Amino acid sequence: MPIEIMFKIYQRLIEILPYNDKVLLDFAEYLKIYGPDWDEEANEIVENVKIKQLEVAVKMAKTVDYNKYQNM
């Protein structure tokens, strides 16, 4: 499945289940698998889940931009 579609699927799932640690960590792992472009965001999600700052982790997960380098 295309990466951009998976981003949208994960982000929609996070909207439906916003405080689910597993979904947040799965998305962070997915980000790490598909390139260093999203390592910073993935690490921030993981760190915030670890310290139980789920609201911050959710916000970060929902704002990860697949096209972040397209507008440069």
Secondary structure, DSSP 4 states (H G I P E B T S, - for coil): --HHHHHHHHHHHHHHSTT-HHHHHHHHHHHHHT-GGGHHHHHHHHHHHHTT-HHHHHHHHHH--TTTTTT-
